[in-house]
């Protein structure tokens, strides 16, 4: 993904066909972070009631984000085919939202791997390759989006 231009708070990115397919694949993985992973502090009063409220709010947010991802990916005006790839336009707000979605994919796959840096002897195995690849791709797309925001700062 390459930033082509910024005009009136609209960022135009260029993708190759394979890169676009990987980007769409990653976004469709959302949400990845297990819902039970985000818990309140154990010191909180009324823990069960508050945890239930947190879980409900997060579930609603994930549902809205998932719908937004699908809308973005199926909007024929979002991606314009150009030669050997496609162009995608996003506002700064959409970039920030996309960074959150990609972060969920990256961190969620890290959690599914068992949070490897917390394990002193992480042994990468072939069956873990999809998680590692998803983490790396999400991280790369995040860096491209962050670089674009810095470019216009």
C-alpha positions as CSV (number, residue, x, y, z in Angstrom):
1,X,0.0,0.0,0.0
2,X,1.5,3.3,-1.1
3,X,0.2,6.8,-0.4
4,X,-0.3,8.6,-3.7
5,X,-1.7,11.9,-2.6
6,X,-3.6,13.8,0.0
7,X,-6.3,16.3,-1.1
8,X,-8.9,18.0,1.2
9,X,-8.5,15.4,4.1
10,X,-8.8,12.5,1.6
11,X,-5.9,10.1,1.4
12,X,-5.5,8.1,-1.8
13,X,-3.6,4.8,-1.5
14,X,-2.4,2.5,-4.2
15,X,-2.6,-1.3,-4.0
16,X,-1.4,-4.1,-6.2
17,X,-4.0,-6.7,-6.9
18,X,-2.5,-9.2,-4.4
19,X,-1.9,-6.6,-1.8
20,X,-5.5,-5.5,-2.1
21,X,-6.7,-9.1,-1.7
22,X,-4.5,-9.5,1.5
23,X,-5.8,-6.2,2.9
24,X,-9.4,-7.3,2.3
25,X,-8.7,-10.7,3.8
26,X,-7.2,-9.1,7.0
27,X,-10.1,-6.7,7.5
28,X,-12.6,-9.6,7.1
29,X,-10.8,-11.4,10.0
30,X,-12.0,-8.7,12.4
31,X,-12.8,-9.2,15.3
32,X,-10.0,-11.4,16.5
33,X,-9.4,-10.4,20.1
34,X,-11.4,-12.9,22.2
35,X,-14.3,-11.2,23.9
36,X,-13.3,-12.7,27.3
37,X,-9.8,-11.2,27.0
38,X,-10.8,-7.7,28.0
39,X,-11.7,-7.7,31.7
40,X,-12.1,-5.1,34.4
41,X,-9.8,-4.6,37.3
42,X,-10.3,-7.2,40.1
43,X,-10.6,-4.3,42.5
44,X,-13.8,-3.0,40.9
45,X,-17.0,-3.1,42.9
46,X,-19.9,-5.0,41.5
47,X,-17.4,-6.8,39.3
48,X,-19.9,-9.2,37.6
49,X,-22.4,-6.5,36.7
50,X,-19.7,-4.1,35.4
51,X,-18.0,-6.9,33.4
52,X,-21.4,-7.7,31.8
53,X,-21.8,-4.1,30.8
54,X,-18.3,-3.9,29.4
55,X,-18.9,-7.2,27.4
56,X,-22.2,-5.8,26.0
57,X,-20.6,-2.5,25.0
58,X,-17.6,-4.3,23.3
59,X,-19.9,-6.7,21.5
60,X,-22.0,-3.8,20.1
61,X,-18.8,-2.0,19.1
62,X,-17.5,-5.1,17.3
63,X,-20.8,-5.6,15.5
64,X,-20.8,-2.0,14.3
65,X,-17.1,-2.2,13.2
66,X,-17.8,-5.5,11.4
67,X,-20.7,-3.9,9.5
68,X,-18.5,-0.9,8.7
69,X,-15.7,-3.2,7.4
70,X,-18.2,-5.0,5.1
71,X,-19.6,-1.7,3.9
72,X,-16.2,-0.3,3.2
73,X,-15.1,-3.5,1.3
74,X,-18.3,-3.8,-0.8
75,X,-18.7,-0.1,-1.7
76,X,-17.9,0.1,-5.4
77,X,-16.7,3.7,-5.0
78,X,-14.2,2.9,-2.3
79,X,-11.7,0.9,-4.5
80,X,-11.1,2.1,-8.1
81,X,-9.4,-0.4,-10.4
82,X,-6.3,1.2,-11.9
83,X,-4.0,-0.7,-14.2
84,X,-2.2,-3.4,-12.2
85,X,-4.0,-2.6,-9.0
86,X,-6.5,-0.4,-7.3
87,X,-6.8,3.0,-5.5
88,X,-8.6,3.5,-2.2
89,X,-9.6,6.8,-0.7
90,X,-10.0,7.4,3.1
91,X,-10.5,10.4,5.3
92,X,-8.2,10.9,8.3
93,X,-11.1,9.6,10.6
94,X,-11.5,6.5,8.5
95,X,-7.7,5.9,8.8
96,X,-7.8,6.1,12.5
97,X,-10.8,3.7,12.6
98,X,-8.9,1.3,10.3
99,X,-5.9,1.5,12.5
100,X,-8.1,0.2,15.4
101,X,-9.5,-2.6,13.3
102,X,-6.0,-3.7,12.1
103,X,-4.7,-3.5,15.7
104,X,-7.5,-5.9,16.8
105,X,-6.4,-8.3,14.1
106,X,-2.7,-7.9,15.0
107,X,-3.1,-8.2,18.8
108,X,-5.8,-10.9,18.5
109,X,-3.5,-13.1,16.5
110,X,-0.8,-12.5,19.0
111,X,-3.2,-13.6,21.8
112,X,-4.2,-16.7,19.8
113,X,-0.5,-17.6,19.6
114,X,-0.5,-17.5,23.4
115,X,1.1,-14.1,23.8
116,X,4.6,-15.5,22.8
117,X,6.9,-12.8,24.3
118,X,5.4,-13.7,27.7
119,X,6.7,-17.3,27.2
120,X,10.4,-17.6,27.7
121,X,10.8,-20.4,25.0
122,X,8.3,-19.7,22.3
123,X,8.6,-22.5,19.7
124,X,7.2,-21.4,16.3
125,X,5.4,-24.2,14.6
126,X,3.9,-24.6,11.1
127,X,0.4,-24.5,12.5
128,X,1.1,-21.1,13.9
129,X,2.1,-19.6,10.6
130,X,-1.3,-18.1,9.7
131,X,-1.3,-16.2,13.0
132,X,2.2,-14.9,12.5
133,X,1.5,-13.9,8.9
134,X,-1.7,-12.1,9.9
135,X,0.2,-10.2,12.7
136,X,2.9,-9.2,10.3
137,X,0.6,-8.1,7.5
138,X,-1.6,-6.1,9.9
139,X,1.5,-4.4,11.3
140,X,2.7,-3.5,7.8
141,X,-0.6,-1.9,6.8
142,X,-0.8,-0.1,10.1
143,X,2.7,1.4,9.5
144,X,1.6,2.5,6.0
145,X,-1.4,4.2,7.4
146,X,0.5,5.9,10.2
147,X,3.2,7.1,7.7
148,X,0.4,8.7,5.6
149,X,-1.0,10.5,8.6
150,X,2.5,11.8,9.5
151,X,3.0,12.9,5.9
152,X,0.1,15.2,6.2
153,X,0.9,16.5,9.7
